[in-house]
Amino acid sequence: MHTLKDLKWKRPRSTEFPKVWRSFNAVDIDSGKIVEYSIQDLPESRFKDGIDFMGEHFCKDEPICEAFGICDEVDAVENFKQKMVLACLKNGSDEIIGMNANYVKCKEDNFMQVIYSEIKNEKIKKYGELMSIIRENFDIFEVYGVDKHLSCIGLVVDKKYRRRGIGEQFLHCRKAICNQFGISLTSTVFTADSSNRIADKVGFTLDKSIMYEDLLKSHPQIKLPPIKSDAMTIKSIVF
């Protein structure tokens, strides 16, 4: 997983951290009763736990990572240092059941060029190539006239906690986060059919879409394995 060490934006020290951004009720997997869950900033003391969670769940479940076999190859300590990563917890428990690894990208960050130029792992380089392709001829800053936006490098929920709307709750947090930090846009590359459906439900607008089948034909040099989703997209919301 890539590193965000060169990102310009820093979370203001004057803001509450860690902060609970959203609470909601859903069925408990053990008792079957309705219990309260919360989505909150991942504390610094749990960064290692968060990295382990992403390696165990995101890298093995996200369609492109799964296709290329990018498993447990996470080096994401720097990714978390903006302190924008969210975790979902069940009240009364410290078990991480879902994560949304957010970050704020500024226009001058040179994000893709810096990150993927430093990567030596061939599988992750191929992942980076796909991210570059979806962003070709689409400058999010020019299209929306902004100098920064909230994005993410991954959203995942532990399989045993799915079908409780947790992914949707994570995306709903974007508005409160953007309002808190004076950010008017959130934009993300969604790579799975499931996350694309959730994004549509929350109100994201489609900016660009590429079918994986078309990628196989147009970029045969990537040697893209079969992907268990139809398309990757860029979708955004203006607040």
N, C-alpha and C positions, 0 to 999 in steps of 0.2 A: 504494500500500500504506500502511496506517495507521501512525501513530507511537505509541510507547509511552512518550513522554517523561514522563508523569505517574505511571508505576507506582512504587509505594512500595518494593517489595522490591529489595534490592541484594545482589549476590553478596558474601559475606564475603571480605575481602582476604586472610584467613589461609588460604584454600583454594587448592589447586593450580590454576593456570591458565596456559596451556591444558593440559587433561588429556585423555588417551586413555581413552575410556569403554568401548570394546569393539573387539576384533579378531576377524576371521573370514576363512575361506578361500573363494574363489570363482574361477570361470574368468576368465582374462585375455582381453580382447577382441582383443588383438593376437597373442599366442602360442598361445592355446588351452590354456595350462597353468594349473594351480591356483596362485594367488598369494594373498598376504595383503593384506587391506584393513583399514583402521582407521576408527573413528568417534571424532572428537575435537572439543574446543571449537575454534571458529573464532578464530584469534588476531586481536587488534586490528589488526595490520599487514595483515590480509587482509579487513577489513570491506568495503572497496570492491569487492574481487573477489567477495565473497559477495552483495553487492547486485546486481552485474552478472549473477551466475549466476541469482539469483531472477528478475530481469527477463527474462532470455533463456529460461529454462526453465519456471518456475512460472507466470508471468503468461500465457504462451502455451499452457499445457497444462492448468491447473486449469479444470474445466468452466465455472464461472461467469465467470471472467476471460476465457476463450476466447469464451464466448457474447456478452459485452458488448464484446469487443474491447479489454480492458484489457491492453495490451502495452507493455512498456518504460516503464510509468508508475510506477516504484518510487521512493519517497522514504523509505528505511528506515534511515537512519543511526541514529536514536534507538532503533529496534527492537533494535539489536544491543548497546546499551550495558549491558544486564543481564549480558552475557557468558554467555548460555545457548544461543547458536546453535551447532548441531553441523554439522560437515562430514564427508563420507566421502572418504578419499583412498586411493589404491593405494600400498602401501609402496614407497618409492623414487621417488615422483613427487609433485609439488606440485599436480597437476591436481585441481580440485574436481569430483567426479563425482556428488555428491548433497548436499542440505542439508535440515536440519530446524530451522526458525527458532522455537525454543522461547522462552517467557517465563514468569515467575511472576506471577500475578495475585492481589492481595489483595482482601478483601471491600470495603474502602473506596476502591478505585481508581476507581470510576465509569467503568470502561473504555469501554463503548460510547458513553455520553453525551459524554464528553470527546473521544473520537477522531472520531466521525462528525459532531459539531457543528462541527468545524474544517475539514472537507473541502469543497473547492469543486468538485472534479472530479465531474461528474454521473454518469459511469460508476461511479466508486468509491462514490459516494453510494448508487447502486442496489445495489451489492454489500453495503454496510453495512445497507441496509434488509432484505436477505435474512438477514443475520446476526442482526438484531434480531428478525425473525419467528421464527426457530428457537428463540430464547431467551425468547420471550414465555411468561409464566406458568411459567417454570422457573428458579428461583434455585438455582444449583449449590451455593452456600454453605449455604443452608437445607436443601436435600435431603441433603447429606452432613455437615452440622454441622462445617464447616471454616472457617478464616479466610483460607486461601490454597490455590492449586492450581497445578500445572504444566500449561501449555497450549502452543499453538503457532499461528503465523500462516501456516504453510505447510511442506509436506514435498514434496520433488521429487527425482527422480533423472534424470540425463542419459539420454535415450532409448537411447543406444547401450550403456549399462551396465545396462539393466533385465533382468528375469528372472534375477537373481542373489540375490534375497532382501534387497536393500539396504534397501528401505523397512521391511521387518520388523525388520531389525537396528536401525534408528533407533528404532523403537518399543520394542524390548527395552531400550534404554538408559534409558528413563524410570524404571524401577525403581531403578537404581543412582543416578541423579541425585536422585530424591526421597529416597532413603535418605541420601545425602550431605548434603542440605540440610534434613533434618527436615520434609519435605513428605509428607503421607499420601495425596494424591489427584492423579491426572492426568486431565484432561478436555479434550476437543477437539471442535470441529465438523468433521466429515468431509464433504466435498462431492462426492467422486468414488466411483464404484462400486469402483474398484481399491483406494483407501485404506480404504474400509469393509470390504472383504474382508480386508485385511491386519490391520486393527484387531481384527476377529473372531478371526482366527488367533492373535493375540498374547494375547487374553483380555479385551479391552475389553467392557464391559457396555452395552447400549443403554439410554439415558435417554429419548431423544425422536427421532422421525423424521418428516420431511415429504417427500412425493413432489413432485417438481418439477411434475408434471402438475396436482396439486392446487393448488400455488402459482399457477399460471397462472389458475386459476378463481377462487381466493379473493382474489387481489391483482392484478387486471388493470391497476391504475394503474402497476405497476412495468414493465409491457411486457416481460416476461421472454422473451428469445429462446429458441429450442430449445436444450436442454441435453443434452449427450452422456453423461448419467448418469441414474439413476432417482430418487435421493433424497439429501437432506442429513440428517445425523444429529448428535446429541450422544452421545458414548460416553466412558465413564470406567473407570478402574481404581483401586481402593483398595489401598494397600500397608500 
